[in-house]
Amino acid sequence: MSNEKQIEQEIQDKGLNAPRLTPDLIDGVIVGETYTNLPDGRTVICQLTLKNGFTVDGKSACVSKDNFNQEIGNKIARQNAREKIWELEGYLLKESLYQAELNK
């Protein structure tokens, strides 16, 4: 079980149910992904496309070309891009809650 899934399970076990983001919500806004290898032979860029058309980029790089592995590079670049989605979706959720309070 990934650390993210363990934390999600702990949140549920503790009965914490205020509005929040979940890993499934984050994954649900991703509708596409593209990987690009840079000419240096050791850097991968992952571009995730979100439901609304916005894109988020993540990058991975290794010091030596000898250590480059496409699968690992893709995984790290995607993880880095996905982390940015948490911040963006967190802002959107907080703004939505704020606007709801203003309209009470």
C-alpha positions, 0 to 999 in steps of 0.5 A: 500500500502506498504512503498516500493510501495509508494516510487516506485510510488513517484519515477514514479510520479516524472519522475525519470527514470535513471537506478535503481532497482525496487521491481518487479525486486528484487522479480523477481530474487527470485525463491525459499524460505525455512524456518528453525526453530532453536531448540531454538523455537524462531528463524526462518531462511529464505533462498531465492534462486536466479535465478543464484543459489545464496542463501541469508539468513535472520533471525528473533528471539523473546526474549521469546518463548511465543511470537513466531509466525511462520507466523510473524517469516517467514515474518520478516526473509524473509524481512531481506533476501530480503533486502540483495538482494537489496544490491547485485542487486544494486552492479550488476547494478552499475558495469554494468553501470560502465563497459558500461562507460568504453567501450564507 
